[in-house]
C-alpha cells in the first residue's frame, strides 16, 4: 500500500466508545501520536509499562506494569474518560419496538417454521435431560448424577447454538422486508413518488421528486433491487427542500462525481443499517477516476463526503423512526 502524507493539523482528537486497551503496548501508537514529547520513545515506554522481559529469543511486550502511574500520567496530559453514567443523561432514551412482518416469501416462511421446530425440539430435549438429572440425583451414587449434569450442560450448549443458527436464518430472511418497510416509510414521510417502473436505467428525477426502477425481475437478485433503490433514495435526500447538496453537476464534472460518491457511501450506510448486501454497479468504474482526482487534489474532501453520506443515511432512517412514533401515538390515542 502506498504511503500517504499525514493531514496537517494543529490539534488531534482520538475517540473510542468502548475501552480499547487490552495491553499497554496497544495504546502506544495512539498516545505517541497525541503526545510525542511524553510518549515518543517506544522502548522506555515498553520497559516501564509493558512488563518488558527478554525471553531468550527476543523482547516480550505483552505484559503490563506500573498501570496506576500510567493512568495518572495519561489523565494529567491527554486522556479524558467519561463513564456511561456520566453521559446517559445527555442521550435520548433507548427505543425498543416489536415490528410484525409477514413471512412474505417461501424462504422466509420456511425459516420461521424451522425456528419454531428448533424451539420445540430444544425444549423437549432439555426437559428430558433435566428429568434424567433429577432421577440420577435421587439415586445413590454421584457418578451417575455428574454424568447426567454433564450431558445436560452439553445439550444446553448445542441447543443454544442450534437456536442461534435458526434465528440467524430468520433474520436474514426478513432483511428485504425490513428494507421495503424503511424505504416505503421514507417515501410516505417525504412524499417521494415511486418507485415507478421504467424500461430504462434506474434514476432519481429531482424536478418530479420521483424514483424510477426497472421491474424486480430485471435484477439478478433481491439484494440488487434494494441496494439500487437505496442508491436512488439517497440521491433524493440531496434536493433543496431536504439536505440541499450540490446536484447540478453534469456527467463527468467534479460536482457530479462528488454527488455520486456521497450517494454511494450513503447508500452503503443505509443498506448496512437495514441489512441489505450492496452490489457493485456497472457504472462504479466510471466514477472511480473522478473520485480519485478530487480526493488527490483536496485530501480533506473525503471527510466532508463521509459526513454528507452519513447525514443522508440518517435522514432516511430518521423518517422511518418519526413515522413509527406517530403510529405509536395513534395507537395509544385509539
C-alpha positions as CSV (number, residue, x, y, z in Angstrom):
1,X,0.0,0.0,0.0
2,X,1.3,3.4,-0.9
3,X,2.2,5.8,1.9
4,X,0.0,8.9,2.3
5,X,1.3,12.2,3.7
6,X,-0.4,13.0,7.1
7,X,-3.0,15.7,7.2
8,X,-1.6,18.9,8.7
9,X,-3.5,19.8,11.9
10,X,-2.7,21.8,15.0
11,X,-4.9,19.5,17.1
12,X,-5.7,15.9,17.2
13,X,-8.6,14.1,18.9
14,X,-9.0,10.3,19.1
15,X,-12.4,8.9,20.2
16,X,-13.5,5.5,21.3
17,X,-16.9,4.4,22.5
18,X,-15.5,1.3,24.4
19,X,-12.4,0.6,26.3
20,X,-9.7,-0.1,23.7
21,X,-6.7,-1.2,25.6
22,X,-6.1,-4.8,26.4
23,X,-2.4,-4.3,26.9
24,X,-0.4,-1.1,27.3
25,X,1.6,-1.9,24.1
26,X,-1.6,-1.5,22.1
27,X,-2.1,2.0,23.5
28,X,1.3,3.3,22.3
29,X,0.5,4.2,18.7
30,X,-2.3,6.5,19.8
31,X,-0.5,8.2,22.7
32,X,2.7,8.6,20.8
33,X,0.8,10.4,18.1
34,X,-1.0,12.6,20.6
35,X,1.9,13.4,22.9
36,X,5.2,12.6,21.3
37,X,7.1,14.7,23.9
38,X,6.0,12.3,26.7
39,X,5.5,9.1,24.8
40,X,7.7,9.4,21.7
41,X,10.2,6.6,22.5
42,X,8.8,3.1,22.5
43,X,11.4,1.1,24.3
44,X,11.4,3.2,27.6
45,X,7.6,3.1,27.5
46,X,7.6,-0.7,27.0
47,X,10.1,-1.3,29.8
48,X,8.2,0.8,32.2
49,X,4.6,0.0,31.4
50,X,4.5,-3.3,29.3
51,X,6.3,-5.5,31.8
52,X,9.0,-5.9,29.2
53,X,11.2,-9.0,29.5
54,X,13.7,-10.8,27.4
55,X,12.6,-14.5,26.9
56,X,15.8,-15.7,25.2
57,X,14.6,-15.2,21.7
58,X,13.6,-11.5,21.9
59,X,11.7,-8.9,23.9
60,X,8.2,-9.7,25.1
61,X,6.0,-6.6,25.5
62,X,2.7,-8.4,26.1
63,X,2.6,-7.7,29.8
64,X,1.6,-4.8,32.0
65,X,3.3,-2.9,34.8
66,X,3.0,0.4,36.7
67,X,-0.5,0.8,35.5
68,X,-1.6,3.3,38.2
69,X,1.3,5.5,37.2
70,X,0.5,5.2,33.5
71,X,-3.2,6.2,34.2
72,X,-2.2,9.2,36.2
73,X,0.2,10.3,33.5
74,X,-2.4,9.9,30.8
75,X,-5.1,11.7,32.6
76,X,-2.8,14.6,33.5
77,X,-1.8,15.1,29.9
78,X,-4.0,13.8,27.1
79,X,-6.8,11.4,28.2
80,X,-10.4,12.3,29.2
81,X,-12.7,9.5,30.2
82,X,-16.4,9.8,30.6
83,X,-18.3,6.9,32.1
84,X,-21.7,5.7,30.8
85,X,-23.3,7.0,33.9
86,X,-21.9,10.5,33.1
87,X,-23.3,10.6,29.5
88,X,-26.6,8.7,29.7
89,X,-28.4,11.8,30.9
90,X,-27.4,13.6,27.7
91,X,-28.6,10.8,25.4
92,X,-32.2,10.1,24.2
93,X,-34.0,7.1,25.7
94,X,-33.5,3.8,24.0
95,X,-36.3,2.8,21.7
96,X,-37.4,-0.8,21.8
97,X,-40.2,-1.8,19.4
98,X,-41.6,-5.0,18.1
99,X,-42.5,-4.7,14.4
100,X,-44.5,-7.6,13.0
101,X,-43.5,-8.6,9.5
102,X,-45.3,-11.0,7.2
103,X,-43.3,-14.1,6.1
104,X,-44.0,-12.9,2.5
105,X,-41.6,-15.3,0.7
106,X,-41.3,-19.1,0.7
107,X,-37.8,-18.7,2.1
108,X,-39.0,-16.6,5.0
109,X,-41.9,-18.9,5.8
110,X,-39.5,-21.9,5.8
111,X,-37.1,-20.1,8.1
112,X,-39.8,-19.2,10.6
113,X,-41.1,-22.8,10.6
114,X,-37.5,-24.1,11.1
115,X,-37.1,-21.8,14.1
116,X,-40.3,-23.0,15.6
117,X,-39.3,-26.6,15.2
118,X,-35.9,-25.9,16.7
119,X,-37.5,-24.3,19.7
120,X,-39.9,-27.2,20.3
121,X,-37.0,-29.7,19.9
122,X,-34.8,-27.7,22.2
123,X,-37.5,-27.6,25.0
124,X,-38.3,-31.3,24.6
125,X,-34.6,-32.4,24.8
126,X,-33.8,-30.2,27.7
127,X,-36.9,-31.2,29.7
128,X,-36.0,-34.9,29.2
129,X,-32.4,-34.4,30.3
130,X,-33.4,-32.3,33.3
131,X,-35.7,-35.2,34.3
132,X,-32.8,-37.7,33.9
133,X,-30.6,-35.5,36.1
134,X,-33.2,-35.2,38.8
135,X,-33.7,-39.0,38.7
136,X,-30.0,-39.6,39.0
137,X,-29.8,-37.1,41.9
138,X,-32.4,-39.1,43.8
139,X,-30.5,-42.3,43.4
140,X,-27.3,-43.2,45.2
141,X,-24.0,-42.5,43.6
142,X,-22.6,-39.2,42.5
143,X,-21.1,-40.6,39.2
144,X,-24.5,-41.1,37.6
145,X,-25.6,-37.6,38.6
146,X,-22.4,-35.9,37.5
147,X,-22.7,-37.7,34.1
148,X,-26.3,-36.6,33.7
149,X,-25.5,-33.0,34.6
150,X,-22.6,-33.1,32.1
151,X,-24.9,-34.4,29.4
152,X,-27.5,-31.7,30.2
153,X,-24.8,-29.0,30.1
154,X,-23.5,-30.2,26.7
155,X,-27.0,-30.4,25.3
156,X,-27.8,-26.9,26.5
157,X,-24.9,-25.5,24.5
158,X,-25.9,-27.5,21.5
159,X,-29.4,-26.3,21.8
160,X,-28.2,-22.7,22.1
161,X,-26.1,-23.0,19.0
162,X,-28.9,-24.5,17.0
163,X,-31.4,-21.8,18.1
164,X,-28.8,-19.2,17.2
165,X,-28.5,-20.6,13.7
166,X,-32.2,-20.8,13.3
167,X,-32.8,-17.2,14.4
168,X,-29.9,-16.0,12.2
169,X,-31.7,-17.6,9.3
170,X,-34.9,-15.8,10.2
171,X,-33.1,-12.5,10.5
172,X,-31.5,-12.9,7.0
173,X,-34.9,-14.0,5.6
174,X,-36.6,-10.8,6.8
175,X,-33.9,-8.4,5.6
176,X,-35.6,-7.4,2.4
177,X,-39.0,-7.0,4.1
178,X,-37.3,-4.6,6.5
179,X,-35.7,-2.7,3.6
180,X,-39.1,-2.4,2.0
181,X,-40.6,-1.1,5.2
182,X,-38.0,1.5,5.8
183,X,-37.8,2.7,2.2
184,X,-41.6,2.9,1.9
185,X,-41.7,4.9,5.2
186,X,-39.3,7.3,3.7
187,X,-41.4,7.7,0.6
188,X,-44.5,8.3,2.6
189,X,-42.9,10.7,5.0
190,X,-41.4,12.9,2.4
191,X,-43.9,12.4,-0.4
192,X,-41.3,11.0,-2.8
193,X,-43.0,9.5,-5.8
194,X,-42.3,5.9,-6.7
195,X,-40.6,3.7,-7.2
196,X,-42.3,3.7,-10.6
197,X,-41.4,1.1,-13.2
198,X,-39.2,2.0,-16.1
199,X,-37.8,0.1,-19.0
200,X,-34.7,2.3,-18.8
201,X,-32.0,2.7,-16.2
202,X,-32.7,3.3,-12.5
203,X,-32.8,7.0,-11.7
204,X,-34.0,9.8,-9.4
205,X,-35.7,12.8,-11.2
206,X,-35.3,15.9,-9.0
207,X,-37.7,18.0,-11.0
208,X,-40.5,15.5,-10.3
209,X,-39.2,14.2,-7.0
210,X,-39.6,10.7,-8.4
211,X,-37.6,7.5,-8.3
212,X,-37.8,5.1,-11.2
213,X,-36.6,1.5,-11.1
214,X,-36.9,-1.4,-13.6
215,X,-39.1,-4.3,-12.6
216,X,-37.8,-6.5,-9.9
217,X,-37.5,-9.4,-12.4
218,X,-34.9,-7.3,-14.3
219,X,-32.5,-7.6,-11.3
220,X,-30.3,-10.6,-10.7
221,X,-31.2,-10.7,-7.0
222,X,-33.4,-9.1,-4.4
223,X,-30.3,-7.5,-2.9
224,X,-29.6,-5.8,-6.3
225,X,-33.1,-4.4,-6.4
226,X,-33.0,-3.0,-2.8
227,X,-29.4,-1.7,-3.0
228,X,-30.3,0.2,-6.2
229,X,-33.5,1.5,-4.6
230,X,-31.4,2.6,-1.6
231,X,-29.0,4.4,-4.0
232,X,-31.7,6.4,-5.7
233,X,-33.3,7.2,-2.3
234,X,-30.0,8.6,-1.1
235,X,-30.0,10.8,-4.2
236,X,-33.4,12.1,-3.3
237,X,-32.2,13.4,0.0
238,X,-30.0,16.0,-1.7
239,X,-32.6,18.3,-3.2
240,X,-33.0,21.8,-1.8
241,X,-36.0,21.2,0.4
242,X,-34.2,18.3,2.1
243,X,-30.4,18.4,2.6
244,X,-29.6,20.8,-0.2
245,X,-26.5,19.3,-1.7
246,X,-25.0,20.4,-5.0
247,X,-26.8,18.2,-7.5
248,X,-26.3,20.5,-10.6
249,X,-23.1,19.0,-12.0
250,X,-23.1,17.4,-15.4
251,X,-21.9,13.9,-16.0
252,X,-18.1,13.9,-15.8
253,X,-17.8,17.1,-13.7
254,X,-16.3,17.3,-10.3
255,X,-19.7,18.2,-8.7
256,X,-21.3,15.1,-10.4
257,X,-18.5,12.8,-9.2
258,X,-18.8,14.1,-5.6
259,X,-22.5,13.7,-5.5
260,X,-22.2,10.1,-6.7
261,X,-19.5,9.4,-4.1
262,X,-21.8,10.9,-1.3
263,X,-24.6,8.7,-2.6
264,X,-22.5,5.6,-2.9
265,X,-21.3,5.9,0.6
266,X,-24.7,7.0,2.0
267,X,-26.4,4.1,0.3
268,X,-23.9,1.7,1.7
269,X,-24.5,3.0,5.2
270,X,-28.3,2.9,4.6
271,X,-28.2,-0.7,3.3
272,X,-25.9,-1.8,6.1
273,X,-28.5,-0.4,8.6
274,X,-31.3,-2.4,7.2
275,X,-29.1,-5.5,6.4
276,X,-29.1,-5.4,2.6
277,X,-25.9,-6.6,0.9
278,X,-24.9,-3.9,-1.6
279,X,-23.9,-5.0,-5.1
280,X,-21.3,-3.4,-7.4
281,X,-23.0,-1.4,-10.1
282,X,-21.7,-1.3,-13.7
283,X,-21.1,2.5,-13.5
284,X,-18.9,2.3,-10.5
285,X,-15.7,2.1,-12.6
286,X,-16.7,5.3,-14.5
287,X,-16.8,7.3,-11.2
288,X,-13.6,6.0,-9.7
289,X,-11.3,8.2,-11.8
290,X,-13.3,11.3,-10.8
291,X,-13.3,10.4,-7.2
292,X,-9.6,9.8,-7.1
293,X,-8.8,13.0,-8.9
294,X,-10.9,15.1,-6.4
295,X,-9.5,13.4,-3.3
296,X,-5.9,13.7,-4.5
297,X,-6.4,17.4,-5.2
298,X,-8.2,18.1,-1.9
299,X,-7.4,15.4,0.6
300,X,-9.8,16.7,3.2
301,X,-12.7,16.4,0.8
302,X,-13.2,12.8,1.9
303,X,-14.2,13.9,5.4
304,X,-16.9,16.3,4.0
305,X,-18.1,13.5,1.7
306,X,-18.3,11.0,4.6
307,X,-20.2,13.5,6.7
308,X,-22.7,14.2,3.9
309,X,-23.1,10.5,3.3
310,X,-23.9,9.8,7.0
311,X,-26.3,12.7,7.1
312,X,-28.2,11.3,4.1
313,X,-28.4,7.8,5.6
314,X,-29.6,9.2,8.9
315,X,-32.2,11.4,7.1
316,X,-33.8,8.3,5.5
317,X,-33.7,6.2,8.7
318,X,-34.9,9.1,10.8
319,X,-38.1,9.3,8.6
320,X,-38.9,5.7,9.5
321,X,-38.5,6.4,13.2
322,X,-40.6,9.5,13.1
323,X,-43.5,7.7,11.4
324,X,-43.2,4.8,13.9
325,X,-43.6,7.4,16.7
326,X,-46.7,8.8,15.0
327,X,-48.1,5.3,14.7
328,X,-47.5,4.6,18.4
329,X,-49.2,7.8,19.4
330,X,-52.2,7.0,17.2
331,X,-52.4,3.5,18.7
332,X,-52.3,5.0,22.2
333,X,-55.0,7.5,21.4
334,X,-57.2,4.8,19.9
